[in-house]
């Protein structure tokens, strides 16, 4: 689903979600738009004919365009905009990552992986490469040709998340169920460094790493996981710099603010939290979801935060005040992936059962 944003207008709604390791019901993902004032110009279509409707009076800057389907059958686990905003990359619950035209919704290319759940997709900073994680590996392809470039494999465990470094020369992936993140060289898949927390597992929980991120300047990396915390390491030395504690369930999503000063964590405790990266201090807690958060991101200017949840909603927040500005309700589907377009004028939601 896609919403268009314009200054002075407000948001509208739509979304979906699912349990992390549970198979999902097939559905269609659509682009949708909501007019200023909350009127739906077009309603998103889902496979079982359910229609999402706004749950709040539109508030800040989003206005609709025209809805179009941007995915075939199959729930959408993860979504991303290309750096120029012209294409969209999606990862389905079963199948391969797909590249779409952001305006027409037409499929442009499929990147063939192992056929399992695609947990994460991403574009390189220059848009010339894409990556997707699935099963025990992450893979990188040439965006224009679809040619396979490299595979980053972690033995005997899922690779749930991965991210390109700011210059695109390195890839960071989740580790192998031991609270680690792994740094790789992009084109050769050479393993460069393993970042370790050395923290004991919580009783009844694994040490599974669920999410990773590079800081905008590439000097630090961050990971979050099933131990309820997020860690910040020095990229060059591997030294652990901060442990961000406060969540009461798994940290499923992490992101740096555009200026790199703050960190955002989204947890299955239903909250998103904003942290000072340099001190590890908790700055703000975003409360409003009834169930766990799958995805949390900053807008390109850092003024807004968008979260997607198992409670079938996505929420747009004011990053400075913590105020919930708009809720997108997807009725019966959880919202797994959320993204802002590079110009901040559109948002993309990936959903499924």
C-alpha positions in Angstrom: 0.0 0.0 0.0 1.3 3.5 -0.8 0.2 6.8 0.5 1.2 10.1 -1.0 2.2 12.9 1.2 1.9 16.7 0.8 2.5 19.6 3.1 -0.5 20.8 4.9 -2.5 17.6 4.3 -2.8 14.5 6.5 -2.6 10.8 6.7 -5.0 8.1 6.0 -4.9 4.4 6.9 -4.4 0.8 5.8 -2.2 -2.1 6.9 -1.7 -5.7 7.9 0.5 -8.2 9.8 1.2 -11.7 11.0 3.1 -13.9 13.5 6.9 -13.9 12.9 7.5 -17.6 12.2 3.9 -18.5 11.3 2.8 -19.2 7.7 0.6 -16.5 6.3 -2.6 -16.5 4.3 -2.2 -15.4 0.7 -3.3 -11.8 0.0 -2.7 -9.0 -2.3 -0.8 -5.8 -1.5 -2.0 -2.6 -3.0 -1.1 1.0 -3.3 -3.7 3.2 -1.7 -4.2 6.9 -1.2 -6.2 9.0 1.1 -7.3 12.5 0.4 -6.7 15.5 2.7 -9.5 15.4 5.2 -9.5 11.7 5.3 -11.7 10.8 2.3 -10.5 7.7 0.5 -9.9 8.5 -3.2 -9.6 4.8 -3.7 -9.8 1.8 -1.3 -7.1 -0.8 -1.2 -8.2 -4.3 -2.3 -7.2 -7.4 -0.5 -7.6 -10.9 -1.7 -10.6 -11.6 0.6 -12.2 -8.3 -0.4 -11.6 -6.6 2.9 -11.3 -2.9 2.8 -9.2 -0.8 5.1 -10.8 2.4 6.5 -9.3 5.4 8.3 -9.5 5.2 12.1 -8.6 8.8 12.9 -9.1 12.2 11.5 -6.2 12.8 9.1 -3.5 15.0 10.6 -0.2 15.8 9.0 1.3 15.7 5.5 -0.1 12.8 3.4 -2.5 12.9 0.5 -3.5 10.1 -1.9 -2.9 9.3 -5.5 -4.6 6.4 -7.1 -4.5 2.9 -5.8 -2.9 0.1 -7.7 -1.8 -3.4 -6.9 1.9 -3.8 -6.3 2.1 -7.5 -5.4 0.6 -10.7 -6.7 -0.6 -13.3 -4.2 1.3 -13.9 -1.0 1.7 -11.8 2.1 4.4 -9.2 2.0 7.0 -9.5 4.8 9.3 -6.6 3.8 9.3 -3.5 1.6 11.7 -0.8 0.4 11.9 2.2 -1.9 14.8 2.7 -4.2 17.0 5.7 -3.5 15.4 7.6 -6.4 11.9 6.6 -5.4 11.0 5.2 -8.8 10.9 1.5 -7.9 9.8 -0.6 -4.9 11.3 -3.8 -3.7 9.1 -6.4 -1.8 9.7 -9.7 -0.2 6.8 -12.2 0.1 6.0 -14.7 2.7 6.8 -17.4 0.2 8.8 -16.9 -3.0 11.3 -14.4 -4.4 12.0 -10.6 -4.0 10.3 -8.6 -6.7 11.1 -5.1 -8.1 8.1 -3.0 -9.1 7.5 0.3 -10.8 6.4 2.7 -8.0 4.1 4.6 -10.3 2.4 1.9 -12.4 2.7 -1.0 -10.0 4.0 -3.2 -12.8 6.6 -5.9 -11.9 10.0 -5.2 -13.4 12.2 -8.1 -12.2 12.3 -11.0 -9.9 15.4 -11.9 -7.8 15.4 -15.7 -7.3 16.5 -16.9 -3.8 15.8 -20.2 -2.1 12.0 -19.9 -2.2 11.5 -19.4 1.5 10.2 -16.5 3.4 12.0 -13.3 2.4 12.6 -11.6 5.8 14.2 -8.4 4.6 14.9 -6.5 1.3 17.0 -3.4 0.8 18.6 -1.3 -1.9 22.3 -0.3 -1.9 22.8 3.5 -1.3 23.3 4.1 -5.1 20.4 1.7 -6.0 22.6 -0.4 -8.2 22.3 -3.5 -6.0 19.6 -5.1 -4.0 19.7 -7.6 -1.1 17.3 -10.1 0.4 17.5 -12.4 3.4 15.9 -15.8 3.5 16.6 -19.0 5.4 20.3 -19.2 6.4 21.7 -16.5 4.0 21.5 -13.1 2.5 22.0 -12.5 -1.2 22.9 -9.5 -3.3 22.0 -9.0 -7.0 22.5 -6.4 -9.7 19.4 -4.3 -9.8 19.4 -3.6 -13.5 20.2 -7.1 -14.8 19.2 -9.4 -11.9 22.7 -11.0 -12.0 23.6 -12.7 -8.7 26.6 -11.0 -7.0 27.2 -12.7 -3.6 25.7 -14.9 -1.0 26.4 -14.4 2.8 25.7 -17.6 4.5 25.3 -18.2 8.3 25.4 -21.9 9.1 22.5 -23.6 10.9 20.4 -20.5 11.5 18.1 -18.0 9.9 19.4 -14.7 8.5 16.5 -12.5 9.3 17.9 -9.0 8.6 20.7 -7.4 6.6 21.8 -3.8 5.7 24.2 -2.1 3.3 26.9 0.1 4.7 26.5 3.8 3.7 29.1 3.4 0.9 27.6 0.0 -0.2 30.9 -1.8 0.1 29.9 -3.9 3.1 26.8 -5.8 4.3 25.8 -6.3 7.9 23.7 -9.4 8.7 22.1 -11.0 11.8 24.3 -13.7 13.3 23.6 -17.3 14.2 21.4 -17.3 17.2 24.1 -16.0 19.6 23.4 -12.2 19.9 25.8 -11.5 17.1 25.9 -9.4 13.9 28.3 -10.2 11.1 30.1 -7.8 8.7 30.8 -8.9 5.2 32.5 -7.5 2.1 29.7 -6.9 -0.5 31.2 -8.3 -3.7 33.3 -11.1 -2.4 31.2 -12.2 0.6 34.4 -12.2 2.7 33.6 -12.3 6.4 35.2 -9.2 8.0 34.1 -9.0 11.6 31.6 -10.5 14.1 30.0 -8.1 16.7 29.3 -9.9 20.0 27.2 -8.8 23.0 28.5 -11.5 25.3 25.2 -11.3 27.2 23.6 -14.3 28.8 20.3 -15.4 27.3 17.2 -14.5 29.3 15.4 -17.4 30.9 13.1 -19.0 28.4 14.4 -17.0 25.5 16.9 -17.5 22.7 19.8 -15.2 21.8 18.5 -14.7 18.3 19.4 -11.4 16.6 16.4 -10.0 14.8 17.5 -6.7 13.3 20.6 -4.8 12.2 21.5 -1.3 11.0 24.4 0.9 10.0 24.7 4.5 11.3 24.6 7.1 8.5 28.3 7.7 8.8 29.1 4.0 9.0 31.1 4.4 12.2 28.8 2.4 14.3 26.4 -0.6 13.8 23.4 -1.6 15.8 21.6 -4.9 16.4 18.5 -5.9 18.4 17.0 -9.3 19.2 15.3 -11.7 21.4 17.2 -10.6 24.5 14.9 -7.5 24.8 17.8 -5.1 24.1 19.7 -3.4 21.3 23.5 -3.1 21.1 25.7 -0.4 19.5 29.2 -1.3 18.4 32.2 0.5 16.9 32.4 -0.7 13.3 36.2 -0.5 13.0 37.1 -2.2 16.3 34.0 -4.3 17.2 33.9 -2.7 20.7 30.5 -2.7 22.3 29.6 0.9 23.0 26.1 0.9 24.3 23.4 -1.5 25.4 19.9 0.0 25.0 17.8 -1.6 27.8 14.1 -1.0 28.5 11.9 -3.2 26.3 10.1 -6.1 27.9 10.0 -8.3 24.8 12.0 -9.0 21.6 13.4 -6.0 19.7 12.2 -6.7 16.1 13.2 -3.5 14.4 15.9 -0.9 14.7 16.9 2.3 12.9 19.2 5.3 13.2 17.9 8.8 12.8 19.1 10.6 9.7 21.6 12.6 11.7 22.8 9.4 13.5 22.3 10.9 16.9 19.3 8.8 17.9 18.3 5.2 17.6 14.8 3.8 17.2 13.8 0.4 18.4 10.5 -1.4 17.8 9.5 -4.2 20.1 7.0 -7.0 20.5 6.1 -5.4 23.8 4.0 -3.0 21.6 6.2 0.1 22.0 8.8 2.0 20.0 11.5 3.8 21.8 13.9 6.6 21.0 17.4 6.6 22.4 20.5 8.8 22.5 23.2 6.8 20.7 26.1 8.4 22.5 24.8 7.9 26.0 22.3 5.1 25.7 19.7 7.2 27.5 16.0 6.6 26.7 14.5 9.8 25.3 11.0 8.8 24.5 8.5 5.9 24.4 5.8 5.7 21.7 2.8 3.8 23.0 -0.4 3.1 21.0 -0.2 -0.3 19.5 -2.2 -3.1 21.1 0.3 -5.8 20.0 3.9 -6.2 19.0 5.7 -4.0 16.5 7.3 -5.6 13.4 8.8 -2.5 11.8 9.8 1.0 12.8 11.4 3.7 10.6 12.3 7.4 10.5 11.1 9.8 7.8 14.0 11.1 5.7 14.0 14.4 7.6 13.7 12.7 10.9 10.5 14.5 11.9 8.3 11.5 11.7 8.3 7.9 12.8 6.2 5.1 11.2 5.5 1.8 12.9 3.8 -1.4 11.7 2.3 -3.9 14.1 0.7 -7.2 14.6 -2.4 -5.4 15.8 -3.3 -4.7 12.1 -2.3 -1.0 12.2 0.5 1.3 11.2 0.9 4.6 13.2 2.5 7.8 12.1 4.2 9.6 15.0 5.7 13.0 15.7 9.3 12.1 16.5 9.8 15.2 18.7 6.7 14.9 20.9 5.7 11.3 20.7 2.2 12.2 19.5 0.3 9.7 17.4 -0.7 11.6 14.3 -2.5 9.0 12.2 -3.5 5.4 12.4 -3.8 3.1 9.3 -6.1 0.2 9.9 -5.8 -2.9 7.8 -8.6 -4.8 9.5 -7.5 -8.5 9.5 -3.8 -8.3 8.4 -0.7 -7.4 10.3 1.7 -4.8 9.0 5.2 -6.3 8.7 7.1 -3.8 6.6 6.9 0.0 6.5 8.9 2.6 4.5 9.1 6.2 3.6 9.9 7.3 0.0 13.2 9.2 -0.3 11.5 12.5 -0.6 9.2 11.7 2.4 6.1 12.3 0.4 4.9 8.7 0.3 4.8 5.7 2.7 4.7 2.1 1.8 3.2 -0.7 4.0 3.6 -4.4 3.5 1.0 -6.7 5.0 -0.2 -10.2 5.5 -1.9 -12.7 7.8 
